[in-house]
């Protein structure tokens, strides 16, 4: 079931538990941006309206509390370094242009934030919303392999496709989530096992989580509810490019492991915690 939304004076509440930022009453000048961007997008310049697709080839920082609204069919493509500096009290929000007070945002309202070949993303307490246009995701890789993506706090909401779909060397996701996305909540292909902890996936149309390459250890802090498939889909070579070691799968009571084609090679070993549920995909082995 899609969570119900209720507007309050300063926040948006989903299912009584998930709190989203809502667009503030306009207090700053609007800043129109397009093309190659670098430097800092400041709170004083917020909201930033993307009127033509943006490329970050060097370094861009987005300050605490900044809103970025992207017009239909456009994206923000990062080839260098992007850092967002949201806090729990004042998140950074990257969303479609219609996500305003009194507006009518819809999934697929823009393409997405793209973590492209060689890029580094450091995302702190940030909401990415209403992307997925053109078959992409709120946070996606469309070209090559991102170097490193770290996302701590916030989440991916209301995509017309996946919430997150990354191709990256290293991925670290902590204390964030995926909510009400049309397909998978969080999907990734990584060279090294992703570092995942305290994640929540609710109301997505497909899998809660998909690790399509290089799975490693998983904690017991991955939550899932009302997804098309409440599970962690796991396939590929255990450990990927990491040094051989013992990998552990914690017991996630709401989220079983669903194994496709998993290879455990060499001196690598897998320990599955008591209480963990492991299922096997009919097409895998």
Residue frames relative to the residue before (quaternion, step in Angstrom):
aa qw qx qy qz dx dy dz
X 1.0000 0.0000 0.0000 0.0000 0.00 0.00 0.00
X 0.4463 -0.6810 0.5093 0.2788 3.56 -0.93 0.85
X 0.4787 -0.6766 0.4650 0.3112 3.62 -0.77 0.96
X 0.4268 -0.6849 0.5289 0.2627 3.54 -1.09 0.73
X 0.2662 -0.7733 0.5592 0.1356 3.58 -1.05 0.74
X 0.0524 -0.7896 0.6113 0.0111 3.54 -1.04 0.78
X 0.3019 -0.7698 0.5342 0.1757 3.60 -0.63 1.07
X 0.1020 -0.7545 0.6468 0.0452 3.50 -1.09 0.92
X 0.7383 -0.4354 0.2667 0.4406 3.56 -1.25 0.05
X 0.8391 0.1294 -0.0461 0.5264 3.61 0.96 -0.70
X 0.7921 0.2097 -0.1260 0.5592 3.59 1.19 0.05
X 0.3473 -0.6956 0.5879 0.2235 3.51 -1.38 0.21
X 0.1583 -0.8032 0.5704 0.0664 3.57 -0.76 1.01
X 0.1286 -0.7799 0.6104 0.0521 3.56 -0.86 1.00
X 0.8530 -0.0401 -0.0106 0.5202 3.54 -0.82 1.07
X 0.6481 -0.5745 0.3042 0.3967 3.57 1.14 0.61
X 0.7575 0.4005 -0.1976 0.4761 3.58 1.22 -0.21
X 0.7397 0.3853 -0.2227 0.5048 3.62 0.99 -0.73
X 0.1575 -0.8194 0.5488 0.0514 3.55 -0.53 1.15
X 0.1035 -0.7903 0.6034 0.0254 3.54 -0.83 1.08
X 0.4975 -0.5975 0.5283 0.3410 3.52 -1.24 0.49
X 0.1393 -0.7474 0.6344 0.1397 3.57 -1.16 0.53
X 0.6725 -0.5298 0.3365 0.3922 3.51 -1.20 0.60
X 0.3994 -0.7207 0.5105 0.2461 3.60 -0.82 0.94
X 0.5887 -0.4997 0.4745 0.4227 3.52 -1.30 0.25
X 0.5554 -0.6561 0.3878 0.3327 3.57 -0.79 1.01
X 0.0229 0.8188 -0.5696 0.0680 3.54 -0.61 1.21
X 0.7402 0.3399 -0.1926 0.5472 3.56 1.26 -0.26
X 0.6184 -0.5156 0.4268 0.4117 3.52 -1.30 0.16
X 0.4368 -0.6560 0.5451 0.2858 3.56 -1.16 0.62
X 0.1547 -0.7799 0.6016 0.0769 3.58 -0.97 0.90
X 0.2217 -0.7758 0.5803 0.1104 3.58 -0.69 1.10
X 0.0096 -0.8162 0.5764 -0.0400 3.59 -0.81 1.00
X 0.1344 0.7489 -0.6443 0.0770 3.53 -1.27 0.60
X 0.7466 0.4064 -0.2753 0.4489 3.57 -1.27 0.21
X 0.7711 -0.3314 0.2592 0.4779 3.58 -1.23 -0.49
X 0.0541 -0.8089 0.5848 -0.0264 3.55 -0.81 1.08
X 0.0729 0.7648 -0.6383 0.0478 3.55 -1.20 0.69
X 0.6190 0.5539 -0.3971 0.3903 3.57 -1.28 0.03
X 0.6201 -0.5372 0.4244 0.3831 3.57 -1.02 -0.89
X 0.2282 -0.7099 0.6473 0.1578 3.53 -1.07 0.83
X 0.2066 -0.8412 0.4971 0.0514 3.54 -0.39 1.32
X 0.6323 -0.5197 0.4133 0.3991 3.54 -1.28 0.37
X 0.6208 0.5564 -0.3423 0.4334 3.58 1.04 -0.71
X 0.7197 0.4310 -0.2470 0.4850 3.59 1.14 -0.57
X 0.5079 0.6780 -0.3951 0.3553 3.57 1.33 -0.12
X 0.5563 -0.1817 -0.8107 -0.0166 1.55 -2.05 1.45
X 0.3624 -0.6814 0.5894 0.2389 3.52 -1.28 0.55
X 0.1642 -0.7902 0.5871 0.0618 3.56 -0.72 1.09
X 0.2599 -0.7677 0.5696 0.1364 3.58 -0.61 1.16
X 0.1169 -0.8316 0.5428 0.0078 3.56 -0.41 1.30
X 0.7488 0.0860 -0.0863 0.6515 3.56 1.35 -0.14
X 0.6386 -0.5574 0.3363 0.4104 3.60 -0.95 0.74
X 0.3087 -0.7675 0.5490 0.1191 3.53 -1.02 0.99
X 0.1328 -0.7608 0.6310 0.0736 3.56 -1.12 0.79
X 0.1381 -0.7537 0.6379 0.0773 3.57 -0.96 0.93
X 0.0538 -0.8369 0.5446 -0.0097 3.56 -0.21 1.27
X 0.7386 0.2986 -0.2161 0.5645 3.61 1.19 -0.35
X 0.7280 -0.3814 0.2970 0.4861 3.63 -0.16 -1.22
X 0.0072 0.7789 -0.6264 0.0299 3.55 -0.99 0.93
X 0.1299 -0.7697 0.6229 0.0521 3.55 -1.00 0.96
X 0.1574 -0.7675 0.6155 0.0859 3.56 -1.00 0.87
X 0.3795 -0.7812 0.4577 0.1903 3.55 -0.50 1.23
X 0.7178 -0.4347 0.3576 0.4097 3.51 -1.41 0.29
X 0.8505 0.2197 -0.1566 0.4516 3.56 -1.01 0.88
X 0.4953 0.6694 -0.4326 0.3457 3.61 1.23 -0.08
X 0.2157 -0.7313 0.6332 0.1334 3.52 -1.19 0.76
X 0.0961 -0.7584 0.6432 0.0427 3.55 -1.05 0.90
X 0.0605 -0.7970 0.6009 0.0057 3.59 -0.69 1.09
X 0.1762 -0.8146 0.5515 0.0348 3.54 -0.72 1.15
X 0.4214 -0.7229 0.4946 0.2350 3.56 -0.85 1.00
X 0.6968 -0.5127 0.3028 0.3998 3.61 -1.18 0.56
X 0.8259 0.2543 -0.2057 0.4592 3.53 -1.11 0.83
X 0.6453 0.5333 -0.3110 0.4499 3.59 1.29 -0.08
X 0.1729 -0.7807 0.5937 0.0905 3.55 -1.32 0.33
X 0.2959 -0.6672 0.6341 0.2552 3.50 -1.42 0.02
X 0.0877 -0.8245 0.5590 -0.0086 3.58 -0.38 1.27
X 0.1576 -0.8060 0.5687 0.0450 3.56 -0.66 1.17
X 0.0576 -0.7773 0.6265 0.0030 3.55 -0.81 1.12
X 0.6948 0.3995 -0.2509 0.5429 3.57 1.28 -0.33
X 0.7031 -0.4094 0.3410 0.4709 3.57 -0.73 -1.13
X 0.0583 -0.7653 0.6406 0.0230 3.55 -0.98 0.93
X 0.0174 -0.7824 0.6225 -0.0085 3.57 -0.91 0.98
X 0.1085 -0.7623 0.6340 0.0724 3.58 -0.89 0.94
X 0.2391 -0.8151 0.5231 0.0698 3.55 -0.95 0.95
X 0.1744 0.8118 -0.5349 0.1564 3.57 0.93 0.86
X 0.2002 -0.7316 0.6337 0.1521 3.53 -1.34 0.34
X 0.6803 -0.4590 0.3533 0.4491 3.57 -1.26 0.19
X 0.6996 0.4680 -0.2693 0.4679 3.59 0.98 -0.82
X 0.7987 0.0939 -0.0226 0.5939 3.59 1.10 -0.70
X 0.1124 -0.8243 0.5542 0.0283 3.52 0.03 1.31
X 0.4366 -0.5876 0.5975 0.3272 3.49 -1.37 0.31
X 0.0971 -0.7880 0.6065 0.0422 3.59 -1.00 0.83
X 0.0529 -0.7624 0.6450 0.0041 3.56 -0.90 1.03
X 0.1496 0.8230 -0.5075 0.2069 3.55 -0.36 1.24
X 0.6603 -0.4869 0.3777 0.4293 3.56 -1.29 -0.13
X 0.6605 -0.5510 0.3462 0.3746 3.56 -1.21 0.49
X 0.6686 0.5143 -0.3010 0.4448 3.59 1.15 -0.53
X 0.5434 0.6279 -0.3971 0.3908 3.60 1.27 -0.10
X 0.3370 0.7216 -0.5076 0.3288 3.54 0.42 1.33
X 0.6520 -0.4511 0.4021 0.4580 3.56 -1.28 0.10
X 0.8217 0.1591 -0.1491 0.5266 3.57 -0.63 1.12
X 0.5417 0.6338 -0.3948 0.3860 3.58 1.28 -0.06
X 0.3334 -0.7264 0.5664 0.2012 3.57 -1.33 0.14
X 0.0401 -0.8308 0.5551 0.0081 3.60 0.36 1.18
X 0.1023 -0.7821 0.6126 0.0518 3.56 -1.15 0.66
X 0.5996 -0.5556 0.4213 0.3928 3.61 -1.12 0.56
X 0.7745 0.2972 -0.2499 0.4994 3.56 -1.01 0.86
X 0.3663 0.7681 -0.4561 0.2605 3.56 1.27 0.32
X 0.7611 0.0330 -0.0665 0.6444 3.58 1.32 -0.15
X 0.6588 -0.5464 0.3352 0.3938 3.60 -1.21 0.27
X 0.5860 -0.5653 0.3934 0.4270 3.60 0.67 -1.06
X 0.5239 -0.5527 0.5317 0.3706 3.49 -1.44 0.04
X 0.1634 -0.8299 0.5322 0.0370 3.58 -0.57 1.21
X 0.1964 -0.7556 0.6193 0.0835 3.55 -0.75 1.16
X 0.0825 -0.8718 0.4827 -0.0095 3.53 0.09 1.35
X 0.8069 -0.3377 0.1921 0.4449 3.54 -1.37 0.11
X 0.8520 0.1409 -0.1286 0.4876 3.58 -0.80 1.06
X 0.5131 0.6865 -0.4058 0.3174 3.60 1.22 -0.07
X 0.2141 -0.7275 0.6351 0.1472 3.52 -1.40 0.36
X 0.0427 -0.7946 0.6056 -0.0020 3.58 -0.77 1.04
X 0.0706 -0.7672 0.6375 -0.0027 3.54 -0.93 1.05
X 0.0068 0.8449 -0.5284 0.0826 3.54 0.04 1.34
X 0.0307 -0.8051 0.5914 -0.0316 3.56 -0.66 1.16
X 0.8524 -0.1270 0.0613 0.5035 3.58 -0.89 1.05
X 0.3784 0.7179 -0.4666 0.3517 3.53 0.65 1.23
X 0.2135 -0.7444 0.6198 0.1271 3.54 -1.10 0.82
X 0.0774 -0.7569 0.6478 0.0380 3.56 -0.93 0.96
X 0.0106 -0.8611 0.4975 -0.1043 3.54 -0.44 1.28
X 0.8762 0.1791 -0.1126 0.4331 3.54 -1.35 0.53
X 0.4212 0.6848 -0.4899 0.3370 3.61 1.05 0.69
X 0.4568 0.7161 -0.4742 0.2317 3.54 -1.21 -0.58
X 0.3968 0.7264 -0.4762 0.2968 3.58 1.25 0.07
X 0.8023 0.2602 -0.2009 0.4983 3.57 -1.06 0.71
X 0.6331 -0.5605 0.3271 0.4219 3.58 1.22 0.33
X 0.5216 0.6344 -0.4232 0.3826 3.61 1.22 0.23
X 0.4670 -0.6537 0.5109 0.3058 3.61 -1.06 -0.63
X 0.6853 -0.4457 0.3466 0.4600 3.58 -1.24 0.18
X 0.7546 0.0391 -0.0194 0.6547 3.57 1.05 -0.87
X 0.1222 0.8177 -0.5406 0.1557 3.57 -0.48 1.20
X 0.2835 -0.6811 0.6308 0.2404 3.51 -1.42 0.13
X 0.1116 -0.8157 0.5656 0.0472 3.58 -0.66 1.09
X 0.7919 0.1913 -0.0884 0.5731 3.60 1.23 -0.38
X 0.8665 0.0452 -0.0453 0.4951 3.56 -0.79 1.05
X 0.5706 -0.5720 0.4755 0.3480 3.54 -1.22 -0.67
X 0.3804 -0.7025 0.5530 0.2366 3.56 -0.74 1.03
X 0.5079 -0.6501 0.4690 0.3152 3.56 -1.12 0.63
X 0.7994 -0.1361 0.1527 0.5649 3.58 0.73 -1.09
X 0.0253 -0.7718 0.6353 0.0039 3.55 -1.00 0.90
X 0.0012 -0.7775 0.6275 -0.0426 3.55 -0.76 1.14
X 0.0194 0.7942 -0.6049 0.0540 3.59 -0.74 1.05
X 0.0037 -0.8060 0.5872 -0.0744 3.54 -0.56 1.26
X 0.8516 0.0443 -0.0730 0.5172 3.59 -0.35 1.24
X 0.6910 0.4100 -0.3508 0.4809 3.54 -1.08 0.80
X 0.1637 -0.8160 0.5415 0.1186 3.57 -1.02 -0.70
X 0.4796 -0.6249 0.5428 0.2912 3.49 -1.47 0.04
X 0.0319 -0.8364 0.5430 -0.0669 3.57 -0.57 1.22
X 0.9000 0.1022 -0.0343 0.4224 3.54 -1.27 0.66
X 0.2800 0.7458 -0.5536 0.2428 3.62 0.90 0.83
X 0.4552 -0.6607 0.5186 0.2956 3.57 -1.17 0.55
X 0.7231 0.2710 -0.2097 0.5998 3.58 1.31 0.07
X 0.7896 -0.1855 0.1611 0.5623 3.63 -0.78 -0.93
X 0.5248 -0.5895 0.4978 0.3596 3.53 -1.27 0.37
X 0.7731 -0.0037 0.0539 0.6320 3.55 0.92 -1.05
X 0.0957 0.7695 -0.6281 0.0653 3.59 -0.99 0.87
X 0.0520 0.8517 -0.5097 0.1103 3.54 -0.03 1.34
X 0.1128 -0.7014 0.6955 0.1078 3.48 -1.35 0.58
X 0.2249 0.8032 -0.5002 0.2326 3.58 -0.18 1.27
X 0.5588 -0.5801 0.4677 0.3640 3.55 -1.25 0.42
X 0.8030 0.0252 0.0317 0.5946 3.56 0.87 -1.03
X 0.0173 -0.7806 0.6247 -0.0076 3.57 -1.01 0.87
X 0.0054 -0.7682 0.6401 -0.0109 3.55 -1.05 0.90
X 0.0033 0.7928 -0.6072 0.0529 3.57 -0.67 1.14
X 0.0564 0.8118 -0.5721 0.1025 3.56 -0.66 1.14
X 0.8799 0.0347 -0.0201 0.4734 3.55 -0.91 0.93
X 0.5780 0.5429 -0.4007 0.4589 3.58 1.12 0.62
X 0.1824 -0.8110 0.5457 0.1060 3.56 -1.21 -0.06
X 0.3243 -0.6992 0.5989 0.2177 3.52 -1.41 -0.01
X 0.0064 -0.8387 0.5374 -0.0876 3.55 -0.64 1.17
X 0.8777 -0.0132 -0.0099 0.4790 3.56 -0.94 1.01
X 0.3474 0.6952 -0.5398 0.3234 3.56 0.89 1.00
X 0.5904 -0.6502 0.3505 0.3253 3.58 -0.98 0.85
X 0.7714 0.2528 -0.1497 0.5645 3.61 1.04 -0.68
X 0.8252 -0.1448 0.0997 0.5368 3.64 -0.73 -0.94
X 0.5401 -0.6119 0.4672 0.3399 3.52 -1.21 0.54
X 0.7898 -0.0820 0.1240 0.5951 3.57 0.60 -1.22
X 0.0330 0.7923 -0.6046 0.0752 3.57 -0.73 1.13
X 0.0802 0.8192 -0.5635 0.0705 3.58 -0.94 0.79
X 0.1567 -0.7022 0.6838 0.1215 3.48 -1.40 0.54
X 0.0408 0.8257 -0.5570 0.0796 3.58 -0.53 1.14
X 0.4988 -0.6344 0.4979 0.3175 3.56 -1.25 0.49
X 0.7572 0.2247 -0.1163 0.6022 3.55 1.13 -0.78
X 0.6256 -0.5496 0.3714 0.4107 3.60 -1.07 0.56
X 0.4403 -0.6986 0.4882 0.2824 3.60 -0.86 0.88
X 0.3526 -0.6894 0.5897 0.2294 3.54 -1.24 0.60
X 0.0413 0.8153 -0.5685 0.1014 3.57 -0.41 1.26
X 0.1724 0.7818 -0.5865 0.1229 3.58 -0.94 0.85
X 0.8641 0.0735 -0.0714 0.4928 3.54 -1.17 0.78
X 0.3230 0.7471 -0.5056 0.2862 3.56 0.82 1.07
X 0.1494 -0.7725 0.6127 0.0748 3.55 -1.24 0.60
X 0.0225 -0.7877 0.6153 -0.0203 3.56 -0.92 0.95
X 0.0848 0.8211 -0.5480 0.1350 3.58 -0.41 1.26
X 0.8846 0.1373 -0.0829 0.4380 3.54 -1.07 0.82
X 0.4370 0.6803 -0.4752 0.3469 3.58 1.15 0.55
X 0.5678 -0.6619 0.3838 0.3035 3.57 -1.10 0.69
X 0.7591 0.3201 -0.1756 0.5390 3.58 1.17 -0.56
X 0.8076 -0.1686 0.1678 0.5397 3.56 -0.97 -0.91
X 0.5324 -0.5816 0.5033 0.3535 3.53 -1.23 0.51
X 0.7925 -0.0243 0.0748 0.6048 3.58 0.91 -1.02
X 0.0340 -0.7711 0.6353 0.0251 3.56 -1.16 0.74
X 0.0342 -0.7523 0.6579 0.0071 3.56 -0.87 1.03
X 0.1628 -0.8654 0.4727 0.0341 3.53 -0.11 1.38
X 0.7813 0.0936 -0.0756 0.6125 3.58 1.28 -0.07
X 0.8680 0.1496 -0.0952 0.4638 3.55 -1.25 0.59
X 0.1486 0.7786 -0.5968 0.1243 3.62 0.66 0.94
X 0.1297 -0.7821 0.6048 0.0759 3.55 -1.19 0.57
X 0.7833 -0.2156 0.2019 0.5469 3.55 -0.75 -1.08
X 0.1396 -0.7627 0.6260 0.0834 3.54 -1.21 0.64
X 0.3888 -0.7196 0.5184 0.2495 3.60 -0.91 0.86
X 0.5415 -0.5991 0.4718 0.3540 3.56 -1.32 -0.04
X 0.5719 0.6062 -0.3586 0.4207 3.59 1.21 0.49
X 0.4692 0.6361 -0.4673 0.3960 3.59 1.10 0.70
X 0.1137 -0.8263 0.5515 0.0128 3.57 -0.49 1.23
X 0.0024 0.7919 -0.6105 0.0157 3.56 -1.13 0.65
X 0.1014 0.7848 -0.6051 0.0870 3.55 -1.09 0.79
X 0.8750 0.0549 -0.0666 0.4764 3.55 -1.16 0.83
X 0.3824 0.6755 -0.5287 0.3435 3.59 0.97 0.85
X 0.6599 -0.4692 0.3821 0.4454 3.56 -1.26 0.20
X 0.7671 0.0039 0.0099 0.6414 3.57 1.10 -0.81
X 0.2228 -0.7836 0.5697 0.1081 3.55 -0.42 1.23
X 0.5076 0.6419 -0.4342 0.3766 3.54 0.24 1.25
X 0.4018 -0.6462 0.5854 0.2797 3.51 -1.42 0.15
X 0.1896 -0.7875 0.5771 0.1044 3.58 -0.31 1.22
X 0.0532 -0.8148 0.5755 -0.0458 3.56 -0.74 1.14
X 0.1761 0.7650 -0.6067 0.1255 3.57 -0.87 0.97
X 0.5870 0.5855 -0.4214 0.3675 3.59 -1.25 0.31
X 0.6543 -0.4956 0.3992 0.4085 3.54 -1.33 -0.34
X 0.4604 -0.7020 0.4682 0.2757 3.59 -0.61 1.12
X 0.8207 0.2279 -0.1907 0.4880 3.55 -0.79 1.06
X 0.2265 -0.8152 0.5107 0.1529 3.58 1.20 -0.36
X 0.8201 -0.2187 0.1888 0.4939 3.56 -0.85 -1.03
X 0.4767 0.6777 -0.4400 0.3461 3.60 1.26 0.04
X 0.6321 -0.5179 0.4126 0.4025 3.55 -1.29 0.39
X 0.5840 -0.5954 0.4176 0.3606 3.57 -1.10 0.72
X 0.1815 0.7714 -0.5874 0.1639 3.56 -0.98 0.87
X 0.5664 -0.5424 0.4665 0.4091 3.55 -1.33 -0.17
X 0.1647 -0.7784 0.6023 0.0654 3.54 -0.86 1.03
X 0.1814 -0.8033 0.5621 0.0767 3.56 -1.03 0.76
X 0.1874 -0.7491 0.6260 0.1088 3.54 -1.13 0.75
X 0.3020 -0.7766 0.5309 0.1540 3.54 -0.55 1.20
X 0.5379 -0.6136 0.4760 0.3280 3.54 -1.30 0.31
X 0.0502 -0.7793 0.6244 -0.0186 3.55 -0.55 1.24
X 0.3389 -0.8127 0.4316 0.1957 3.56 -0.12 1.29
X 0.7361 0.3875 -0.2323 0.5039 3.61 1.11 -0.57
X 0.7701 0.3422 -0.1211 0.5245 3.55 1.25 -0.17
X 0.1419 -0.8124 0.5601 0.0785 3.63 -0.05 1.21
X 0.4829 -0.6060 0.5352 0.3364 3.55 -1.32 0.26
X 0.1113 -0.7703 0.6261 0.0474 3.56 -0.93 0.95
X 0.1763 -0.8430 0.5063 0.0446 3.55 -0.24 1.33
X 0.2461 -0.7331 0.6185 0.1398 3.53 -0.99 0.97
X 0.7503 -0.2384 0.2239 0.5745 3.60 -0.46 -1.19
X 0.0281 0.8192 -0.5669 0.0816 3.58 -0.16 1.29
X 0.1402 -0.7868 0.5987 0.0538 3.55 -0.87 1.05
X 0.0790 -0.7528 0.6526 0.0354 3.57 -0.92 0.99
X 0.0086 0.8529 -0.5156 0.0817 3.55 -0.19 1.32
X 0.8312 0.2549 -0.1680 0.4646 3.53 -1.35 0.35
X 0.7858 -0.3062 0.2223 0.4892 3.59 -1.03 -0.76
X 0.3997 0.6943 -0.4996 0.3296 3.63 1.21 0.14
X 0.0250 -0.7818 0.6224 0.0275 3.55 -1.18 0.60
X 0.2664 -0.7607 0.5768 0.1328 3.54 -1.22 0.52
X 0.0963 -0.7741 0.6250 0.0314 3.55 -0.88 1.02
X 0.1500 -0.7938 0.5870 0.0523 3.58 -0.70 1.09
X 0.4308 -0.7456 0.4546 0.2277 3.54 -0.61 1.20
X 0.6037 -0.5389 0.4444 0.3843 3.55 -1.23 0.52
X 0.7773 0.3198 -0.2520 0.4797 3.56 -0.91 0.92
X 0.5437 0.5981 -0.4126 0.4201 3.59 1.23 -0.22
X 0.2521 -0.7514 0.5934 0.1401 3.56 -1.10 0.76
X 0.0651 -0.7897 0.6101 -0.0024 3.58 -0.79 1.07
X 0.0463 -0.7775 0.6271 -0.0008 3.55 -0.85 1.06
X 0.3212 -0.7511 0.5476 0.1810 3.56 -1.23 0.42
X 0.4364 -0.6920 0.5171 0.2518 3.53 -0.88 1.02
X 0.5488 -0.6567 0.4011 0.3266 3.57 -0.88 0.92
X 0.6986 0.4617 -0.2770 0.4713 3.60 1.11 -0.59
X 0.6598 0.5203 -0.3029 0.4497 3.59 1.26 -0.23
X 0.2843 -0.7355 0.5782 0.2097 3.51 -1.32 -0.37
